[in-house]
Amino acid sequence: VMMLSLAACGAKPTAKFVISDAVNDAVLYEFEAEIAEGKTAGAMIEEYLTANEVDYTVYDGDMIGSIGELEQDAENWSVYWACYYNGEYATVGLWGYVPAEGDVIEVKFEESTW
């Protein structure tokens, strides 16, 4: 019933985004973004970070290099930005993934376990 009433009110489908620092156990940013046909998770994150004046870098066109002061170790990979889609480790980069309604996209700054 709740879902029907939301649809009746014209609610747009959204995906949830969580950007966190797993090294220091802190959620940095959490937001929902409206899904648009063909719009990638990377584009949605870029829009949010830009709108909130958060510095970030992207490398290889598909991967997060840094967000704010947290920068991955591109030489030794001791710390890096990992992506999870609906709790599963991503096998496709943020700019290759188009979220569906209700998806949860997590971007975590993690320590390497290798």
Secondary structure, 3 states (H helix, E strand, C coil): CHHHHHHHCCCCCEEEEEEEECCCCEEEEEEEEECCCCCCHHHHHHHHHHHCCCCEEEECCCEEEEECCEECCCCCCCEEEEEEECCEECCCCHHHCCCCCCCEEEEEEEECCC
